[in-house]
Amino acid sequence: MVKQSHAFTSVPLEGQTLPEFKETKGPSSNVISEIEKIEEGCKFTFPYKDGTRTVRLQRILFRSHGIIDRGTIVARVVCAYTHCVPNHCDWSGKKFVLKLSFPSVTRVSEKAFMDRCKEQAKGKHAGISNHFPDIYWSFDIPFDERCPQTNFKERSRDEYEMRVLQGSIQEELRPLLSLETALECAQVFYDIVQCHHWVYTYPQILHRDINYGNIMVRVQDGKKYGVLNDWDLASWRDKRDGISASQFRTGTRPYMAHEQHSPDWQGPHRYRHDMESLFYVILLLATLFSNPSEKDDNLAKTGYRYEPWLTQGDDFLYKDKALIILDLLWRPFPTHFFSAFHQWLKSLQRCLFVGFTAYKYFVKQQSDTPNQVLSFNDDTLDGHFSYDKFVLIMHRFSEEDLATHGTEWQGKLRGLQKDEDERKK
């Protein structure tokens, strides 16, 4: 599912709340109109363990304006249990958000992915838990038989995917705009690379929707950690080749890998596509913003070239991103606040350029020698756009070493640096 961009919405919608669902057996056929009825201080009741739990909504933090029956809503909530005090309620004193979405019935839940991560984030890997969301509870509520999607399913048969109302209670995290320095931004982006690679390597999950809004910040013991959030569109790594056509083309349009915009692209979604998305997140932030929370007003006056990415369609983005990737002399021109990101962006673009040049050469070789068995690692553009390359580029920022988490990755970095030094001799 391709999401519309809500790239740089920095002002939350104040004083908006969701209605209470008094029946937990299932939402009625007009659930969307019920959700649209906003009243302050209302409550939401959902299945919890052997009974129900109720939360009171304080305000809407995010509302997707996408396809009807599929839009995600995130709202700040507090426990509505009247005796919510320590030793009486396991949610006492915690900050939560309620997330509501409408995924297909066959899609793996975000909590299932995070539970798998928690199972493996132990021992020497325990620190990685700082970099993915903490989901306290999740629930699925099926629609009743009167809902419109039942009629759609009967008419279109296998072409229509039935959906459920899926909700979760999660720890409230901070957005990127809460960061104060370019160095903090750099560390958060480097955290995201490390988290993504760990989740891909051990629980073997591919995120598939890296965008500005899904990179969050956790503050713990005075430290800030980058958190890769929103795993709704994720997939198991070993099952990506067998998923349906409606599932492989995922992401948020301004940040999708360039070839995903092509009408001829048939998947699968690969590791490098997520990393290319991260490159575009950094590019748009560094070139469109005067600081993490303020867009550069001067850019609107000059018609800056990346501004249209937030509103244009696939044809435009496919061509414009290809122009970046294939331009050996490309320069990013970040704003003053983000000027130190110039080297990162230029180096990452160079990796894309070399990787796709190698891919074109591989395709030509295949055509010229059809009987010869050739190999090419498409997940990383034959190693040119890999985790190793990202670490070598991003472990330092503006002459300062960033935090490389875990002894395993620290050892890997030392080995990569040694190999790089020998290569340069």
ABEGO torsion letter per residue (X at the ends): XBBBBBAABABBBBGBBBBBBABAAEBBAAAAAAAABBBBGBBBBBBBEABBBBBBBABBABBBABBBGABBBBBBBBBABAABBBGABAABGBBBBBBBBBBBAABBBAAAAAAAAAAABBEAAAAAAAABBBBABBBBBBBBAABAAAAAAAAAEAABBBBBBBBBBBBBBBBAAABABAAAAAAAAAAAAAAAAAAAAAAGBBAGBBBAAABBBBBBGGBBBBBBBGAAABBBAAAAAABBAAAABBEBAAABBAAAABAABAOBBBAAAAAAAAAAAAAAAAAABABAABBBAAAAAAGBAAAAAAABBAAAAAAAAAAAAABAABBAGBBAAAAAAAAAAAAAAAAAAAAAAAAAAAAAAAAABAABBBBBBAAAGGGABBAAAAAAAAABBGGBBBBBBEAAAAAAAAAAAAAAAAAAX
